[in-house]
Amino acid sequence: MNKETIRLLLQQESEAILNIPVTDAFEKAIALIVKQVHQNKGKVVTSGMGKAGQIAMNIATTFSSTGTPSVFLHASEAQHGDLGLLQENDLLLLLSNSGRTREIIELVDLAHNLYPTLTYILITANPDSDLAKNAQATLLTGNPPEVCPLGLSPTTSTTMMTVIGDVLVVGTMKAIGFSVEDYAKRHHGGYLGEKSRALSK
């Protein structure tokens, strides 16, 4: 692969990020997170399958490290007892590019059977799916084509999910007034822990 091809791939992904639809759903999602976690003392429970699941796991750890308790729930394992980590004030943050991921649809059904009023936010490329229509907030990726030469492997789509997750995390940090002192309390080791403690002095 030559440099020009690499530049083209970077440009395609950059343009896809800039074309993510910026709607009121972002503000609504952040308000829901603040309400359920910081007012009602629940947590954010993220989930997705395959590559989307790996992004969901990353979003959960980033939320937790920035003052918003969050855990990743594997949608398949939820059917074998892990659903028990859910509490009635929790909020589900679900990732499904197609909006038709069977395990995620089943997870919503199982969660609502346990707690009928449980809130969920969806990150997806498909606004017409039942998952999107029934979510309390639906964040759309813009459905850009994958940069994968086959047009199949999750590449651009997972980049969009990561960026949307970052927006939710940063928006929530701003909403709760998360400070460098708060950050330092949650990072005791490594470079970031050292840096945050120095900044908080």
C-alpha positions as protocol buffer text, in pm:
chain_id: "A"
residue {
  index: 1
  type: MET
  ca { x: 0 y: 0 z: 0 }
}
residue {
  index: 2
  type: ASN
  ca { x: 147 y: 336 z: -101 }
}
residue {
  index: 3
  type: LYS
  ca { x: 129 y: 665 z: 84 }
}
residue {
  index: 4
  type: GLU
  ca { x: -141 y: 807 z: -141 }
}
residue {
  index: 5
  type: THR
  ca { x: -368 y: 512 z: -69 }
}
residue {
  index: 6
  type: ILE
  ca { x: -308 y: 554 z: 305 }
}
residue {
  index: 7
  type: ARG
  ca { x: -391 y: 925 z: 280 }
}
residue {
  index: 8
  type: LEU
  ca { x: -711 y: 840 z: 94 }
}
residue {
  index: 9
  type: LEU
  ca { x: -818 y: 593 z: 365 }
}
residue {
  index: 10
  type: LEU
  ca { x: -752 y: 853 z: 635 }
}
residue {
  index: 11
  type: GLN
  ca { x: -949 y: 1110 z: 438 }
}
residue {
  index: 12
  type: GLN
  ca { x: -1245 y: 874 z: 394 }
}
residue {
  index: 13
  type: GLU
  ca { x: -1261 y: 801 z: 766 }
}
residue {
  index: 14
  type: SER
  ca { x: -1215 y: 1169 z: 855 }
}
residue {
  index: 15
  type: GLU
  ca { x: -1497 y: 1273 z: 623 }
}
residue {
  index: 16
  type: ALA
  ca { x: -1721 y: 1003 z: 768 }
}
residue {
  index: 17
  type: ILE
  ca { x: -1662 y: 1143 z: 1118 }
}
residue {
  index: 18
  type: LEU
  ca { x: -1748 y: 1496 z: 1004 }
}
residue {
  index: 19
  type: ASN
  ca { x: -2069 y: 1365 z: 846 }
}
residue {
  index: 20
  type: ILE
  ca { x: -2202 y: 1203 z: 1163 }
}
residue {
  index: 21
  type: PRO
  ca { x: -2553 y: 1352 z: 1202 }
}
residue {
  index: 22
  type: VAL
  ca { x: -2547 y: 1603 z: 1489 }
}
residue {
  index: 23
  type: THR
  ca { x: -2898 y: 1592 z: 1632 }
}
residue {
  index: 24
  type: ASP
  ca { x: -3078 y: 1665 z: 1957 }
}
residue {
  index: 25
  type: ALA
  ca { x: -3034 y: 1296 z: 2037 }
}
residue {
  index: 26
  type: PHE
  ca { x: -2684 y: 1367 z: 2168 }
}
residue {
  index: 27
  type: GLU
  ca { x: -2810 y: 1613 z: 2430 }
}
residue {
  index: 28
  type: LYS
  ca { x: -3095 y: 1378 z: 2516 }
}
residue {
  index: 29
  type: ALA
  ca { x: -2859 y: 1083 z: 2560 }
}
residue {
  index: 30
  type: ILE
  ca { x: -2624 y: 1280 z: 2785 }
}
residue {
  index: 31
  type: ALA
  ca { x: -2919 y: 1404 z: 2993 }
}
residue {
  index: 32
  type: LEU
  ca { x: -3040 y: 1043 z: 3031 }
}
residue {
  index: 33
  type: ILE
  ca { x: -2695 y: 928 z: 3144 }
}
residue {
  index: 34
  type: VAL
  ca { x: -2671 y: 1209 z: 3400 }
}
residue {
  index: 35
  type: LYS
  ca { x: -3022 y: 1137 z: 3529 }
}
residue {
  index: 36
  type: GLN
  ca { x: -2991 y: 759 z: 3558 }
}
residue {
  index: 37
  type: VAL
  ca { x: -2634 y: 742 z: 3688 }
}
residue {
  index: 38
  type: HIS
  ca { x: -2569 y: 1064 z: 3877 }
}
residue {
  index: 39
  type: GLN
  ca { x: -2920 y: 1131 z: 4009 }
}
residue {
  index: 40
  type: ASN
  ca { x: -3083 y: 788 z: 4032 }
}
residue {
  index: 41
  type: LYS
  ca { x: -2756 y: 608 z: 4123 }
}
residue {
  index: 42
  type: GLY
  ca { x: -2766 y: 354 z: 3844 }
}
residue {
  index: 43
  type: LYS
  ca { x: -2489 y: 274 z: 3597 }
}
residue {
  index: 44
  type: VAL
  ca { x: -2433 y: 267 z: 3222 }
}
residue {
  index: 45
  type: VAL
  ca { x: -2441 y: -89 z: 3087 }
}
residue {
  index: 46
  type: THR
  ca { x: -2292 y: -113 z: 2739 }
}
residue {
  index: 47
  type: SER
  ca { x: -2335 y: -400 z: 2496 }
}
residue {
  index: 48
  type: GLY
  ca { x: -2271 y: -502 z: 2138 }
}
residue {
  index: 49
  type: MET
  ca { x: -2167 y: -808 z: 1943 }
}
residue {
  index: 50
  type: GLY
  ca { x: -1844 y: -875 z: 1755 }
}
residue {
  index: 51
  type: LYS
  ca { x: -1639 y: -563 z: 1678 }
}
residue {
  index: 52
  type: ALA
  ca { x: -1920 y: -342 z: 1809 }
}
residue {
  index: 53
  type: GLY
  ca { x: -1894 y: -528 z: 2138 }
}
residue {
  index: 54
  type: GLN
  ca { x: -1526 y: -443 z: 2164 }
}
residue {
  index: 55
  type: ILE
  ca { x: -1609 y: -75 z: 2110 }
}
residue {
  index: 56
  type: ALA
  ca { x: -1885 y: -102 z: 2373 }
}
residue {
  index: 57
  type: MET
  ca { x: -1631 y: -242 z: 2618 }
}
residue {
  index: 58
  type: ASN
  ca { x: -1396 y: 49 z: 2552 }
}
residue {
  index: 59
  type: ILE
  ca { x: -1677 y: 302 z: 2603 }
}
residue {
  index: 60
  type: ALA
  ca { x: -1765 y: 141 z: 2937 }
}
residue {
  index: 61
  type: THR
  ca { x: -1409 y: 164 z: 3068 }
}
residue {
  index: 62
  type: THR
  ca { x: -1376 y: 525 z: 2952 }
}
residue {
  index: 63
  type: PHE
  ca { x: -1701 y: 619 z: 3127 }
}
residue {
  index: 64
  type: SER
  ca { x: -1588 y: 453 z: 3449 }
}
residue {
  index: 65
  type: SER
  ca { x: -1251 y: 627 z: 3446 }
}
residue {
  index: 66
  type: THR
  ca { x: -1420 y: 964 z: 3407 }
}
residue {
  index: 67
  type: GLY
  ca { x: -1667 y: 944 z: 3692 }
}
residue {
  index: 68
  type: THR
  ca { x: -1964 y: 764 z: 3539 }
}
residue {
  index: 69
  type: PRO
  ca { x: -1988 y: 402 z: 3664 }
}
residue {
  index: 70
  type: SER
  ca { x: -2023 y: 169 z: 3366 }
}
residue {
  index: 71
  type: VAL
  ca { x: -1985 y: -198 z: 3284 }
}
residue {
  index: 72
  type: PHE
  ca { x: -1987 y: -407 z: 2967 }
}
residue {
  index: 73
  type: LEU
  ca { x: -2247 y: -683 z: 2941 }
}
residue {
  index: 74
  type: HIS
  ca { x: -2191 y: -953 z: 2680 }
}
residue {
  index: 75
  type: ALA
  ca { x: -2528 y: -997 z: 2512 }
}
residue {
  index: 76
  type: SER
  ca { x: -2492 y: -1375 z: 2479 }
}
residue {
  index: 77
  type: GLU
  ca { x: -2367 y: -1425 z: 2834 }
}
residue {
  index: 78
  type: ALA
  ca { x: -2666 y: -1220 z: 2953 }
}
residue {
  index: 79
  type: GLN
  ca { x: -2883 y: -1517 z: 2855 }
}
residue {
  index: 80
  type: HIS
  ca { x: -2683 y: -1739 z: 3090 }
}
residue {
  index: 81
  type: GLY
  ca { x: -2711 y: -1541 z: 3410 }
}
residue {
  index: 82
  type: ASP
  ca { x: -2507 y: -1224 z: 3353 }
}
residue {
  index: 83
  type: LEU
  ca { x: -2834 y: -1033 z: 3310 }
}
residue {
  index: 84
  type: GLY
  ca { x: -2831 y: -1033 z: 3690 }
}
residue {
  index: 85
  type: LEU
  ca { x: -2590 y: -738 z: 3695 }
}
residue {
  index: 86
  type: LEU
  ca { x: -2874 y: -512 z: 3578 }
}
residue {
  index: 87
  type: GLN
  ca { x: -3050 y: -290 z: 3833 }
}
residue {
  index: 88
  type: GLU
  ca { x: -3371 y: -98 z: 3778 }
}
residue {
  index: 89
  type: ASN
  ca { x: -3205 y: 246 z: 3759 }
}
residue {
  index: 90
  type: ASP
  ca { x: -2942 y: 137 z: 3506 }
}
residue {
  index: 91
  type: LEU
  ca { x: -2927 y: 260 z: 3149 }
}
residue {
  index: 92
  type: LEU
  ca { x: -2835 y: 42 z: 2851 }
}
residue {
  index: 93
  type: LEU
  ca { x: -2605 y: 184 z: 2584 }
}
residue {
  index: 94
  type: LEU
  ca { x: -2632 y: -53 z: 2288 }
}
residue {
  index: 95
  type: LEU
  ca { x: -2424 y: -69 z: 1971 }
}
residue {
  index: 96
  type: SER
  ca { x: -2564 y: -232 z: 1657 }
}
residue {
  index: 97
  type: ASN
  ca { x: -2461 y: -105 z: 1316 }
}
residue {
  index: 98
  type: SER
  ca { x: -2745 y: -288 z: 1141 }
}
residue {
  index: 99
  type: GLY
  ca { x: -2997 y: -226 z: 1416 }
}
residue {
  index: 100
  type: ARG
  ca { x: -3097 y: -587 z: 1368 }
}
residue {
  index: 101
  type: THR
  ca { x: -2838 y: -775 z: 1576 }
}
residue {
  index: 102
  type: ARG
  ca { x: -3031 y: -1073 z: 1712 }
}
residue {
  index: 103
  type: GLU
  ca { x: -2849 y: -1091 z: 2045 }
}
residue {
  index: 104
  type: ILE
  ca { x: -2904 y: -719 z: 2112 }
}
residue {
  index: 105
  type: ILE
  ca { x: -3275 y: -743 z: 2030 }
}
residue {
  index: 106
  type: GLU
  ca { x: -3300 y: -1039 z: 2267 }
}
residue {
  index: 107
  type: LEU
  ca { x: -3106 y: -848 z: 2534 }
}
residue {
  index: 108
  type: VAL
  ca { x: -3358 y: -563 z: 2522 }
}
residue {
  index: 109
  type: ASP
  ca { x: -3645 y: -809 z: 2556 }
}
residue {
  index: 110
  type: LEU
  ca { x: -3480 y: -985 z: 2850 }
}
residue {
  index: 111
  type: ALA
  ca { x: -3391 y: -657 z: 3020 }
}
residue {
  index: 112
  type: HIS
  ca { x: -3745 y: -525 z: 2987 }
}
residue {
  index: 113
  type: ASN
  ca { x: -3882 y: -852 z: 3120 }
}
residue {
  index: 114
  type: LEU
  ca { x: -3667 y: -793 z: 3428 }
}
residue {
  index: 115
  type: TYR
  ca { x: -3725 y: -416 z: 3453 }
}
residue {
  index: 116
  type: PRO
  ca { x: -4004 y: -296 z: 3217 }
}
residue {
  index: 117
  type: THR
  ca { x: -3908 y: 73 z: 3238 }
}
residue {
  index: 118
  type: LEU
  ca { x: -3536 y: 26 z: 3173 }
}
residue {
  index: 119
  type: THR
  ca { x: -3402 y: 301 z: 2945 }
}
residue {
  index: 120
  type: TYR
  ca { x: -3176 y: 237 z: 2648 }
}
residue {
  index: 121
  type: ILE
  ca { x: -2970 y: 444 z: 2406 }
}
residue {
  index: 122
  type: LEU
  ca { x: -2874 y: 303 z: 2066 }
}
residue {
  index: 123
  type: ILE
  ca { x: -2578 y: 378 z: 1838 }
}
residue {
  index: 124
  type: THR
  ca { x: -2663 y: 253 z: 1489 }
}
residue {
  index: 125
  type: ALA
  ca { x: -2654 y: 314 z: 1115 }
}
residue {
  index: 126
  type: ASN
  ca { x: -3016 y: 210 z: 1073 }
}
residue {
  index: 127
  type: PRO
  ca { x: -3281 y: 461 z: 1189 }
}
residue {
  index: 128
  type: ASP
  ca { x: -3562 y: 241 z: 1057 }
}
residue {
  index: 129
  type: SER
  ca { x: -3495 y: -60 z: 1279 }
}
residue {
  index: 130
  type: ASP
  ca { x: -3725 y: -147 z: 1567 }
}
residue {
  index: 131
  type: LEU
  ca { x: -3431 y: -106 z: 1803 }
}
residue {
  index: 132
  type: ALA
  ca { x: -3387 y: 253 z: 1684 }
}
residue {
  index: 133
  type: LYS
  ca { x: -3756 y: 337 z: 1692 }
}
residue {
  index: 134
  type: ASN
  ca { x: -3799 y: 210 z: 2048 }
}
residue {
  index: 135
  type: ALA
  ca { x: -3483 y: 364 z: 2195 }
}
residue {
  index: 136
  type: GLN
  ca { x: -3511 y: 665 z: 2423 }
}
residue {
  index: 137
  type: ALA
  ca { x: -3226 y: 820 z: 2220 }
}
residue {
  index: 138
  type: THR
  ca { x: -3088 y: 699 z: 1886 }
}
residue {
  index: 139
  type: LEU
  ca { x: -2747 y: 822 z: 1773 }
}
residue {
  index: 140
  type: LEU
  ca { x: -2685 y: 767 z: 1403 }
}
residue {
  index: 141
  type: THR
  ca { x: -2346 y: 697 z: 1248 }
}
residue {
  index: 142
  type: GLY
  ca { x: -2447 y: 831 z: 907 }
}
residue {
  index: 143
  type: ASN
  ca { x: -2399 y: 482 z: 761 }
}
residue {
  index: 144
  type: PRO
  ca { x: -2074 y: 552 z: 575 }
}
residue {
  index: 145
  type: PRO
  ca { x: -1926 y: 279 z: 353 }
}
residue {
  index: 146
  type: GLU
  ca { x: -1660 y: 65 z: 516 }
}
residue {
  index: 147
  type: VAL
  ca { x: -1304 y: 139 z: 401 }
}
residue {
  index: 148
  type: CYS
  ca { x: -1247 y: -236 z: 400 }
}
residue {
  index: 149
  type: PRO
  ca { x: -1179 y: -322 z: 30 }
}
residue {
  index: 150
  type: LEU
  ca { x: -1451 y: -586 z: 50 }
}
residue {
  index: 151
  type: GLY
  ca { x: -1697 y: -341 z: 203 }
}
residue {
  index: 152
  type: LEU
  ca { x: -1767 y: -596 z: 474 }
}
residue {
  index: 153
  type: SER
  ca { x: -1532 y: -583 z: 773 }
}
residue {
  index: 154
  type: PRO
  ca { x: -1633 y: -328 z: 1041 }
}
residue {
  index: 155
  type: THR
  ca { x: -1381 y: -49 z: 992 }
}
residue {
  index: 156
  type: THR
  ca { x: -1541 y: 290 z: 932 }
}
residue {
  index: 157
  type: SER
  ca { x: -1856 y: 188 z: 1119 }
}
residue {
  index: 158
  type: THR
  ca { x: -1663 y: 107 z: 1436 }
}
residue {
  index: 159
  type: THR
  ca { x: -1469 y: 431 z: 1405 }
}
residue {
  index: 160
  type: MET
  ca { x: -1804 y: 615 z: 1406 }
}
residue {
  index: 161
  type: MET
  ca { x: -1918 y: 424 z: 1715 }
}
residue {
  index: 162
  type: THR
  ca { x: -1594 y: 509 z: 1895 }
}
residue {
  index: 163
  type: VAL
  ca { x: -1626 y: 878 z: 1815 }
}
residue {
  index: 164
  type: ILE
  ca { x: -1991 y: 891 z: 1921 }
}
residue {
  index: 165
  type: GLY
  ca { x: -1894 y: 718 z: 2245 }
}
residue {
  index: 166
  type: ASP
  ca { x: -1624 y: 981 z: 2301 }
}
residue {
  index: 167
  type: VAL
  ca { x: -1881 y: 1258 z: 2253 }
}
residue {
  index: 168
  type: LEU
  ca { x: -2109 y: 1099 z: 2513 }
}
residue {
  index: 169
  type: VAL
  ca { x: -1822 y: 1059 z: 2760 }
}
residue {
  index: 170
  type: VAL
  ca { x: -1695 y: 1415 z: 2718 }
}
residue {
  index: 171
  type: GLY
  ca { x: -2047 y: 1559 z: 2725 }
}
residue {
  index: 172
  type: THR
  ca { x: -2119 y: 1375 z: 3049 }
}
residue {
  index: 173
  type: MET
  ca { x: -1790 y: 1490 z: 3202 }
}
residue {
  index: 174
  type: LYS
  ca { x: -1886 y: 1850 z: 3128 }
}
residue {
  index: 175
  type: ALA
  ca { x: -2240 y: 1801 z: 3259 }
}
residue {
  index: 176
  type: ILE
  ca { x: -2122 y: 1664 z: 3595 }
}
residue {
  index: 177
  type: GLY
  ca { x: -1828 y: 1903 z: 3629 }
}
residue {
  index: 178
  type: PHE
  ca { x: -1571 y: 1623 z: 3638 }
}
residue {
  index: 179
  type: SER
  ca { x: -1239 y: 1775 z: 3745 }
}
residue {
  index: 180
  type: VAL
  ca { x: -873 y: 1681 z: 3724 }
}
residue {
  index: 181
  type: GLU
  ca { x: -888 y: 1614 z: 4100 }
}
residue {
  index: 182
  type: ASP
  ca { x: -1171 y: 1367 z: 4036 }
}
residue {
  index: 183
  type: TYR
  ca { x: -964 y: 1207 z: 3762 }
}
residue {
  index: 184
  type: ALA
  ca { x: -660 y: 1172 z: 3988 }
}
residue {
  index: 185
  type: LYS
  ca { x: -866 y: 986 z: 4250 }
}
residue {
  index: 186
  type: ARG
  ca { x: -950 y: 721 z: 3991 }
}
residue {
  index: 187
  type: HIS
  ca { x: -601 y: 685 z: 3842 }
}
residue {
  index: 188
  type: HIS
  ca { x: -343 y: 576 z: 4098 }
}
residue {
  index: 189
  type: GLY
  ca { x: -93 y: 415 z: 3865 }
}
residue {
  index: 190
  type: GLY
  ca { x: 81 y: 480 z: 3538 }
}
residue {
  index: 191
  type: TYR
  ca { x: 160 y: 794 z: 3345 }
}
residue {
  index: 192
  type: LEU
  ca { x: -195 y: 932 z: 3354 }
}
residue {
  index: 193
  type: GLY
  ca { x: -215 y: 888 z: 3729 }
}
residue {
  index: 194
  type: GLU
  ca { x: 111 y: 1073 z: 3778 }
}
residue {
  index: 195
  type: LYS
  ca { x: 13 y: 1349 z: 3536 }
}
residue {
  index: 196
  type: SER
  ca { x: -333 y: 1402 z: 3687 }
}
residue {
  index: 197
  type: ARG
  ca { x: -192 y: 1422 z: 4040 }
}
residue {
  index: 198
  type: ALA
  ca { x: 61 y: 1681 z: 3927 }
}
residue {
  index: 199
  type: LEU
  ca { x: -212 y: 1888 z: 3760 }
}
residue {
  index: 200
  type: SER
  ca { x: -438 y: 1868 z: 4065 }
}
residue {
  index: 201
  type: LYS
  ca { x: -179 y: 2019 z: 4302 }
}
